Amino acid sequence: MVKIKVNIDKPDPPKRVIHKHKNFNNFMDSYHKFHTQDGIREMWYRDKKTLAYIAIAVVFILLMLFSKDENPENNQDNTTPKTEQEK
């Protein structure tokens, strides 16, 4: 059986530890950094790997959309012989 120690009247941490976690200015700076247009733009420029992956994905999708299908199976003109009337 495991013994569990419960601290009911645990003393408060020192004031310097409390103030370290109450840094509201640091919180607001990080909030504005990631929730404004300039902060989002800065995040994309700083994280080059993610930006490269997104660019590669966009190029791949555009290539898929605008490429022509060169398979002779899908091309109806090559599979059916033309008669003299159609020529």
C-alpha positions in Angstrom: 0.0 0.0 0.0 1.3 3.5 -0.9 1.4 6.1 1.8 0.3 9.5 0.6 1.5 12.6 2.4 -1.0 15.5 2.5 0.1 19.0 3.4 -2.9 20.7 4.8 -1.2 23.8 6.3 1.6 24.3 3.8 3.4 27.6 4.1 3.1 30.2 1.4 6.1 30.5 -1.0 8.4 33.5 -0.7 7.3 36.8 -2.3 10.0 36.7 -4.9 8.6 33.4 -6.3 5.1 34.8 -6.3 6.2 38.0 -8.2 8.2 35.9 -10.7 4.9 34.3 -11.7 2.9 37.5 -11.6 4.8 39.1 -14.5 1.9 40.7 -16.3 4.0 42.8 -18.6 5.7 39.6 -20.0 2.3 38.0 -20.5 1.0 41.1 -22.4 4.1 41.3 -24.5 3.7 37.6 -25.6 0.0 38.1 -26.2 0.5 41.1 -28.4 3.3 39.3 -30.2 1.1 36.4 -31.3 -2.3 38.1 -31.6 -1.5 41.1 -33.8 -0.6 41.2 -37.5 3.0 42.3 -36.9 3.5 39.6 -34.3 2.1 36.9 -36.7 4.3 38.2 -39.5 7.3 38.1 -37.2 6.5 34.6 -36.2 6.4 33.4 -39.8 9.7 35.1 -40.7 11.4 33.7 -37.6 10.2 30.1 -38.2 11.7 29.5 -41.6 11.1 25.7 -41.6 7.3 26.0 -41.3 7.3 28.8 -43.9 9.2 26.5 -46.3 6.8 23.6 -45.7 3.8 25.8 -46.4 5.3 27.2 -49.6 6.1 23.7 -50.9 2.6 22.6 -50.1 1.1 25.5 -52.0 3.3 24.9 -55.0 2.4 21.2 -55.0 -1.3 22.0 -54.9 -1.0 24.5 -57.7 0.9 22.0 -59.8 -1.8 19.4 -59.3 -4.5 21.8 -60.2 -3.0 23.2 -63.4 -1.2 20.1 -64.8 -2.8 18.4 -67.8 -3.6 14.8 -67.8 -1.4 13.2 -70.5 -2.6 9.6 -70.1 -3.9 8.2 -73.4 -6.6 6.3 -71.6 -8.4 9.5 -70.7 -7.9 11.1 -74.1 -10.9 10.1 -76.2 -9.4 11.4 -79.6 -6.6 8.8 -79.6 -8.6 5.7 -78.5 -11.4 5.7 -81.1 -10.6 5.5 -84.8 -12.1 8.1 -86.9 -14.3 7.2 -89.9 -14.1 8.8 -93.3 -17.1 11.0 -92.5 -15.6 12.4 -89.3 -12.3 13.2 -91.1 
